[in-house]
Amino acid sequence: MNPAPSDTPPPVPLSQALRYWLRLGFISFGGPAGQIALMHHDLVVQRRWMSEKRFLHALNYCLLLPGPEAQQLATYLGWLMHRTWGGVLAGVLFVLPSLLLLTGLSWIYLAFGDQPWVAGVFDGIKPAVTAIVLQAALRLGGRTLRNRWLWGLALAAFLGLAVFRLPFPVIVLAAGLAGWIGGRLAPAAFLPGGPTPHAAAPAPAAPAALIDDHTPPPPHARFRLGGLARVLAAGALLWGLPMGLLTAVLGWQHDYTQMAWFFTKAAFMSFGGAYAALPYVVQGAVAQYGWLTPVQVMDGLALGETTPGPLIMVVAFVGFLGGYGKALLGPEHLFLAGALAALLVTWFTFLPSFLFILAGGPLVESTHGRLGFTAPLAGISAAVVGVIASLALLFAGHVFWPQGVSGPPDLAAMALALGAALALIRFRRGVIEVIGVCALLGLLQRLA
């Protein structure tokens, strides 16, 4: 029995939707799980802009993509409701507050980081970040490593990065190939592993939604080859024009040009979220380009965890430190150099996410069945667990032995990391809460 028309919410004007997306950008703490749960509560349960099944169908597609799934989900839902500009503005407003906050915090970090109280705060934060990365590996492993095949891929990825120092793209490609082969040799081992961890169970007899289970896709959401070609052409222009200008004006080897190229590649390496992309960022931004140090990456990760928006926005911190530290606009324009770098890397990191949604959305809307090609993605997801574990090991080495493994261990940092890990994993405390307590303890230790 269909609900009465009066039960259906009224149409939502674009201006009202934009106010919601901007508000969401300021309050979207808690990482992707918290952000997706917040959107589910607001859009499915409270406002009824979207039915449960339509929300989950969009989410399942976003979970398959590299990049920040919560930002991509906001883009998808904004696009479904209000065409291309609705999707673009929803995605932009989701990350804009985080970009502005991280740019300001990055400057404060560099300008005042040598103050005793600031140094003490980050002394406490670094062990907490080590525990947070470990928790991310355990959480992803718990829902990904369902059999010995996937465990083997995770172990191989860990050894490949931590021991043999293989390039991160090689590990991702090898894992995808292994998943593709494994899907043919042992298909049952590479099937999807149950429902998504982000989604709540659908409520029985849910009231009608504006876009309901049986609402046909609007005209703009129907697949057309011409529409796909226009999206791809626009994406090529939006990527190629700034890249071409950077190369022509500054040269290919300039740091701004290399940032644009490097973070374009990073956008395609983030299967499994920001923690999956971080090893690639560390490998390139730290070891190859010298834009910042591993310890600074940990500090940036802590700032990213405590600000709203997708965690991958830590790239803005990386870019700011690179532009500021290398004085790319001269010693008299350090802040401007850092802010321009932060904006630049944000553009090239998030542009692929918009293209994935605007190009793939009509294909996804054309079928509401289960998406295929999961075996290679299962292999990549398993490898990501090992990659994140190797990142935790790298961070632990820098935090626990600040003078190198030949120097004395930092027992206070080890104790803080252990306490943070217990709080996160055993007692399920929130990330921001754990970072706050560890920051306070670090401050007290420094001032004692």
Buried (B, 14 or more C-beta within 10 A) or exposed (E): EEEEEEEBEEEBEBEEBBEBBBEBBBEBBBBBBBBBBBBBEBBBBEBBBBBBBBBBBBBBBBBBBBBBBBBBBBBBBBBBBBBBEBBBBBBBBBBBBBBBBBBBBBBEBBEEEEEEEBBBBBBBBBBBBBBBBBBBBBBBBEBBBBEEBBBBBBBBBBEBBBEEEBEBBEBBBBBBEBBBBBBEEBEEBBEBBEEBBBBBEEEEEBEBBBBBEEBEBBEBBEBEEEBBEBBEEBBEEBBEEBBEEBBEEBEEEBBBBBBBBBBBBBBBBBBBBBBBBBBBBBBBBBEEBEBBBBBBBBBBBBBBBBBBBBBBBBBBBBBBBBBBBBEBBEEEBBBBBBBBBBBBBBBBBBBBBBBBBBBBBBEBBEEBEEBEEBBBBBBBBBBBBBBBBBBBBBBBBBBBBBEEEEEEEBEBBBEBBEBBBEBBBEEEBBBBEBBBBBBEBBBEBBEE
